[in-house]
Amino acid sequence: MEIDLLANYPRTQRNIAERGQTKTESDRALARQFGKDFFDGDRRHGYGGFRYNPRFWQPVIPDFQKHYNLREGSHILDVGCAKGFMLYDFLQTIPGIEVKGVDVSSYAIEQAELAVRPFVQIADARNLPFSDASFDLVIAINTLHNLAGADLEKALYEVMRVSKGHAFITVDAYRDEAEKEAMYAWNLTAQTILHVDEWKELFKKVGYTGNYYWFMP
C-alpha cells in the first residue's frame, strides 16, 4: 500500500527552478556513474559531499521498526545502500538486528561507515545475490527508478523474491503537470519518472506487493 514511512525525514528548502536551469545532460551522465563525483564531488553532479548525519535517518528508523515489528534477529536489506548510513542507524536503534546492503557503486561501498562495512557489498538490483525469502524487510529508497523498462521490472521482482513479503520503496513520481515539470527539472539520475497511477499499474504488472511512496522535490 501507499504509506509515507519517511514522514519524519528532515525536509530541506529546494530551489527547483535554479537547479533545472543549471543541470546539463553532461552533469546527469556523470552523476549516473555513481562514483566519487556523484557522492563527494561538485554539487552540480550530485550530493556535493555525502556524509553521515544522525538527523536524517535516526528519526525515521522507529517508524520502520513499529510498522514492520522489527526486533533483535530481524533481517533487513537496503538496496542502493550507498555508504550505509541508514543501515548504521538501524544498528544503533535496534540492538541485534541483522543488516545487509548492496549498491552498484564501488566508491560508495569502499567509503561506507566502518560499522557496516562487513555487511555491505557491490551488487546489482537486477540480480540480488541472496536466496529467496532471505529478509524480513527489503528497502529501496530512491534507487529503482534509476533503471528502466525490463531492467526496472526485474529489480522489482528481485526485491520481492528475496523478501519474506515485506518491502518498502520510494520512486520519483508526479501527480500533475506542475509536479512533473518540477520532477524533471530536479532529476539527476532517474531513468524512469512516472505518474503515481502509472507506477501502481507497473507494480501490479510485475507482482510487486510491498509498500511504496513517492519522491517529489
Secondary structure as UniProt FT lines:
FT   TURN            5..8
FT   HELIX           16..22
FT   HELIX           25..31
FT   TURN            32..33
FT   HELIX           36..40
FT   HELIX           43..45
FT   HELIX           54..57
FT   TURN            58..60
FT   HELIX           61..68
FT   TURN            72..73
FT   STRAND          75..79
FT   TURN            82..83
FT   HELIX           85..93
FT   TURN            95..96
FT   STRAND          98..103
FT   HELIX           106..110
FT   HELIX           114..119
FT   STRAND          120..122
FT   TURN            125..126
FT   TURN            132..133
FT   STRAND          137..141
FT   HELIX           144..146
FT   HELIX           149..162
FT   STRAND          167..174
FT   HELIX           177..186
FT   STRAND          194..195
FT   HELIX           196..206
FT   STRAND          211..215
//
